[in-house]
Amino acid sequence: MLRKVMLLLVQFMTSVPTVIYGFVAVFLLVPFLRTFFRHGTGFSILAAGLILSLLILPTIVLIMHSQFAQIEPKIRLTAKALGMSEAQKFIYIVFPDARKGLLTAAVLGFGRAVGDTLIPLMLAGNAVSQPESILDSIRTLTSHIALVVATDSQSDAYLSLFACGMVLFSSTIAVNIMLRWLAASPEKINE
């Protein structure tokens, strides 16, 4: 029963729009961070990071759940015949067998976090400065692109958009190349 309720909650969380996460965080998380740490405005790397984690976690969980649900029925009787406990079955058979699905979940989560513009725009503070702690404000690449495109088309800041786009594109290519390398050589993952 608890498993079904948790699965329904995670599925519901994936259907909530990003802007709702942002608004709830602006009215609940940011004031909490401001009063708890007594540093800055509350619009910070920490606020954006916490909400981005909350945003991508349901996607990762659902992909991992579907991978485990495909593998577990196939090996249930074999694991029982070998006298394995549920934990042993998961650690020694299900988890290693679900390696590609776990990599897929990680990549989709990474892609969603890197590509999200709204959460950093709403919660990171949009300060163009070098942060000294996770409680300081920062402007992310995606927020910078959104803010400059919306306001300016003639300055040096506008020209910086192409460099920002190349950095985002390069990081995406690097992650894809790494995944293909890991998928091609499964023994590298087990090391």
JOSUL-V413799 format. One record per residue. N is the residue number from 1. RES is the residue in one letter. PHI is phi in degrees with one decimal (NA if undefined). PSI is psi in degrees with one decimal (999 if undefined). Layout:
# JOSUL-V413799
N:RES:PHI:PSI, N:RES:PHI:PSI
This chain:
# JOSUL-V413799
1:M:NA:-48.1, 2:L:-62.9:-37.3, 3:R:-60.2:-44.7, 4:K:-66.5:-40.3, 5:V:-63.7:-44.8, 6:M:-64.6:-39.7, 7:L:-64.7:-41.2, 8:L:-63.9:-38.9, 9:L:-64.1:-44.1, 10:V:-64.8:-41.6, 11:Q:-63.7:-38.5, 12:F:-64.1:-40.3, 13:M:-62.5:-32.3, 14:T:-71.5:-21.6, 15:S:-89.3:-9.6, 16:V:-75.4:128.3, 17:P:-64.6:152.0, 18:T:-58.0:-37.9, 19:V:-63.3:-30.7, 20:I:-67.8:-44.4, 21:Y:-56.6:-44.0, 22:G:-63.7:-46.6, 23:F:-64.9:-42.5, 24:V:-61.9:-41.3, 25:A:-66.3:-38.4, 26:V:-62.0:-38.5, 27:F:-91.2:-19.5, 28:L:-114.3:-52.3, 29:L:-74.4:-45.5, 30:V:-61.3:-48.4, 31:P:-62.0:-35.7, 32:F:-62.8:-47.4, 33:L:-62.7:-39.5, 34:R:-61.7:-45.4, 35:T:-79.8:-34.8, 36:F:-69.8:-47.0, 37:F:-90.8:-18.8, 38:R:51.4:43.5, 39:H:-144.2:122.6, 40:G:74.5:-163.9, 41:T:-95.4:-9.2, 42:G:95.9:-24.2, 43:F:-79.0:106.6, 44:S:-152.5:175.0, 45:I:-60.4:-40.2, 46:L:-61.8:-45.6, 47:A:-62.2:-47.2, 48:A:-65.1:-40.9, 49:G:-65.6:-41.4, 50:L:-63.3:-44.4, 51:I:-73.8:-36.1, 52:L:-62.7:-38.5, 53:S:-62.5:-43.5, 54:L:-65.1:-32.6, 55:L:-71.5:-41.6, 56:I:-88.3:-20.7, 57:L:-58.0:-44.2, 58:P:-61.2:-37.5, 59:T:-62.9:-46.1, 60:I:-63.3:-43.8, 61:V:-63.0:-43.0, 62:L:-65.9:-39.3, 63:I:-66.5:-43.2, 64:M:-64.5:-40.3, 65:H:-61.4:-43.2, 66:S:-66.6:-35.8, 67:Q:-64.2:-48.2, 68:F:-64.7:-36.7, 69:A:-67.5:-27.7, 70:Q:-77.4:-35.3, 71:I:-84.3:-41.9, 72:E:-58.1:-45.0, 73:P:-63.2:-29.3, 74:K:-69.4:-28.5, 75:I:-112.5:2.8, 76:R:-55.7:-52.8, 77:L:-67.1:-39.2, 78:T:-62.7:-44.9, 79:A:-65.1:-39.2, 80:K:-64.8:-41.4, 81:A:-64.7:-30.8, 82:L:-83.0:-4.9, 83:G:77.9:24.8, 84:M:-79.4:143.5, 85:S:-78.3:171.9, 86:E:-61.1:-40.6, 87:A:-65.7:-43.9, 88:Q:-63.7:-41.6, 89:K:-60.2:-43.2, 90:F:-68.1:-47.5, 91:I:-68.4:-42.8, 92:Y:-94.0:-20.9, 93:I:-120.6:-57.6, 94:V:-66.7:-49.8, 95:F:-61.5:-49.8, 96:P:-64.0:-33.0, 97:D:-72.0:-23.0, 98:A:-94.0:18.1, 99:R:-54.5:-47.6, 100:K:-66.6:-37.5, 101:G:-65.5:-36.6, 102:L:-67.9:-39.0, 103:L:-63.9:-40.5, 104:T:-61.8:-44.1, 105:A:-61.1:-43.0, 106:A:-63.9:-41.6, 107:V:-67.6:-44.0, 108:L:-63.8:-38.4, 109:G:-64.7:-44.2, 110:F:-61.5:-45.4, 111:G:-62.0:-40.3, 112:R:-68.4:-39.1, 113:A:-68.3:-44.1, 114:V:-69.4:-37.5, 115:G:-82.7:-10.6, 116:D:-73.3:130.2, 117:T:-105.5:-35.2, 118:L:-69.1:-45.6, 119:I:-62.2:-50.8, 120:P:-62.4:-34.4, 121:L:-64.1:-39.4, 122:M:-83.1:-32.4, 123:L:-116.4:-17.0, 124:A:-84.1:-9.8, 125:G:94.7:-20.1, 126:N:54.0:39.1, 127:A:-93.9:127.2, 128:V:-87.8:79.4, 129:S:-155.4:164.5, 130:Q:-80.9:118.7, 131:P:-74.1:147.6, 132:E:-103.8:-18.7, 133:S:-150.8:173.3, 134:I:-74.3:-4.4, 135:L:-94.1:0.5, 136:D:-90.4:157.5, 137:S:-80.0:155.3, 138:I:-152.4:157.6, 139:R:-112.9:120.1, 140:T:-80.6:166.4, 141:L:-60.5:-44.8, 142:T:-66.3:-37.5, 143:S:-66.8:-40.7, 144:H:-59.8:-44.8, 145:I:-61.3:-46.9, 146:A:-63.7:-42.6, 147:L:-70.5:-41.8, 148:V:-73.2:-41.0, 149:V:-61.9:-35.5, 150:A:-74.4:-20.5, 151:T:-122.0:-19.4, 152:D:-146.4:143.7, 153:S:-141.0:11.8, 154:Q:-127.3:-11.3, 155:S:-93.7:-179.8, 156:D:-66.0:-30.3, 157:A:-61.6:-37.0, 158:Y:-65.8:-38.9, 159:L:-67.3:-26.6, 160:S:-69.7:-16.4, 161:L:-61.8:-35.3, 162:F:-67.3:-38.5, 163:A:-66.2:-41.5, 164:C:-61.3:-43.8, 165:G:-62.7:-38.3, 166:M:-67.3:-37.4, 167:V:-64.5:-45.3, 168:L:-63.3:-43.5, 169:F:-64.1:-43.0, 170:S:-64.1:-40.1, 171:S:-66.5:-36.3, 172:T:-65.5:-43.8, 173:I:-64.2:-41.4, 174:A:-62.0:-42.0, 175:V:-65.5:-42.6, 176:N:-64.5:-40.7, 177:I:-64.4:-42.7, 178:M:-61.9:-42.2, 179:L:-64.6:-42.8, 180:R:-63.2:-38.2, 181:W:-64.7:-44.1, 182:L:-66.7:-38.6, 183:A:-68.7:-32.3, 184:A:-76.3:-25.6, 185:S:-127.8:83.6, 186:P:-59.5:-28.1, 187:E:-67.3:-21.7, 188:K:-67.8:-33.0, 189:I:-71.2:-34.6, 190:N:-78.6:-9.9, 191:E:-73.5:999
